Amino acid sequence: MKKGLIILIILGVIAIGLYQWAVGFNNTAVELEADAKTAWSNVESAYQRRNDLIGNLVKTVQGAADFERGTLTDVIEARAKATSTTIDVDNITPQSMAAFQEAQSGLTGALSKLMVVVERYPELKANQNFLELQTQLEGTENRINVERNRFNDKVNLYDIHTTKFPGKLLAGLFGFEEMSRYQADPGSEQAPNVEFDFN
């Protein structure tokens, strides 16, 4: 009888230990997942700031009477697409991430084209509102990059916690899935080809 009691006590201690380990794993995974979701919200916030600034930039540029309307239309349409493409923070998949990145890249391209065209308008380049908006946009682009990197760092911590053994066993049991990271646009690893025309 004493032997049976000792075995029950040992099994009880093991059960309590496993329970505490599972609860600790789950709680840490929940915290890490929440941190990653918050970091994604910060990425979206930085993009929202850019979209807001672009709206003001477009209004400023529209004041130049002979400014190329097609370029402005491209920016306005790309901005509309970028603001309508969102990601459900509870379901960050590679597909939703790719769609989001594609929309943001379209806006970046249209905005770059706008800045090149502006070079032909000296009165616009000298406009204080335009210069201030351009400076704020540059700062916002840096902020976006910082927030994307922070998001990837948070996702990395979460993914390590939920995919390392033996935690991986519990991750599947508790419904924790691998999260997608923000990735560079395809082809961005190649330096752009810059050509100067001196004629």
QUIJO-V259106 format. One record per backbone hydrogen bond with DSSP energy under -1.0 kcal/mol. NH is the residue of the N-H (numbers start at 1). CO is the residue of the C=O. If there is no record, write none. Layout:
nh=[NH	NH]
co=[CO	CO]
//
This chain:
nh=[5	6	7	8	9	10	11	12	13	14	15	16	17	18	19	20	21	22	23	24	25	26	27	28	29	30	31	32	33	34	35	36	37	38	39	40	41	42	43	44	45	46	47	48	49	50	51	52	53	54	55	56	57	58	59	60	61	62	64	67	72	73	74	75	76	77	78	79	80	81	82	83	84	85	91	93	97	98	99	100	101	102	103	104	105	106	107	108	109	110	111	112	113	114	115	116	117	118	120	121	125	126	127	131	132	133	134	135	136	137	138	139	140	141	142	143	144	145	146	147	148	149	150	151	152	153	154	155	156	157	158	159	160	161	162	163	164	168	169	171	172	173	174	176	188	190]
co=[1	2	3	4	5	6	7	8	9	10	11	12	13	14	15	16	17	18	19	20	21	22	23	24	25	26	27	28	29	30	31	32	33	34	35	36	37	38	39	40	41	42	43	44	45	46	47	48	49	50	51	52	53	54	55	56	57	58	61	64	68	69	70	71	72	73	74	75	76	77	78	79	80	81	88	91	93	94	95	96	97	98	99	100	101	102	103	104	105	106	107	108	109	110	111	112	113	114	117	118	121	122	124	127	128	129	130	131	132	133	134	135	136	137	138	139	140	141	142	143	144	145	146	147	148	149	150	151	152	153	154	155	156	157	158	159	160	164	166	167	168	169	170	171	185	187]
//
